[in-house]
């Protein structure tokens, strides 16, 4: 892997603060949100629909600590056409990744001058709790970024939404807290030979910089390979890996995604926890399914760790039982696990990650992860 230390010039104005929310366009927002509440431990937070005066779309917003997911569907047979077309092409998937920013106008003006495609010019949403300023720009595929300036807003989410008491779903009381804290990173898959141009788009238009990368010589199996560049904002609070497939003997997981999604899009969302053993134990109790890792991985891991400076404090027997992966360097390690796909199309999945003085993305696990995914690809007839 390659780690980049040059952040480039600090933007003179405007700042990206953090991920805000991830918006999914789905066929049935009510049921999709409920699935994430039941399986992933989220809680109901906000609602927009006919009862709130929204005549075109219904939205269900759920949260877990700092993680916000919004599921939106169309209410009418043919409108909004954009949502219908998106669902027909992509199936359920991520439409928009929102960032909280400071000095929206400066970021917007700079992106516009540098050639970014604007979907919505700077606009305002207001209610009794203040005003939210926002704009929307186009990124890879049909995906967009909404930039929210919340400096003059004190509401619980955004104007136009009704607050929902988490206890309206009795499962929030009956089931234990999962303990996912914030969005660690969010991965976008690209068709072959488009990764570099997308990474450059973030560098040019948003003044992000390269943080980390791997190529197909570093990450491959007998069958498939990938290349990846991670871009991030100046403060390195938002990390966006950009992947593309590399030619192998058979179809890589990245190419499978592109084929079934119909182009570029969000492949997975990594959610950070302070205690992955506790989180994954509770997620499994809720019925969330994860990829299964072969026993040989843990046999090899134990041997490799004997020669490492790093001491993994977690019980390796428990990590093996839960199928949690370990990656490490001389400074620290990370623990990670990947869900099976969150819908029938083999596209979006989630990751749970815990970091112990390690800012990488599990490159040492990519081969094992690929092999686990290839087992499922073979079962789907797509390897």
Order of alpha helices (4+ residues) and beta strands (2+ residues): beta-beta-alpha-beta-beta-beta-alpha-beta-alpha-beta-beta-beta-beta-alpha-beta-alpha-beta-beta-beta-alpha-beta-alpha-alpha-alpha-beta-beta-beta-alpha
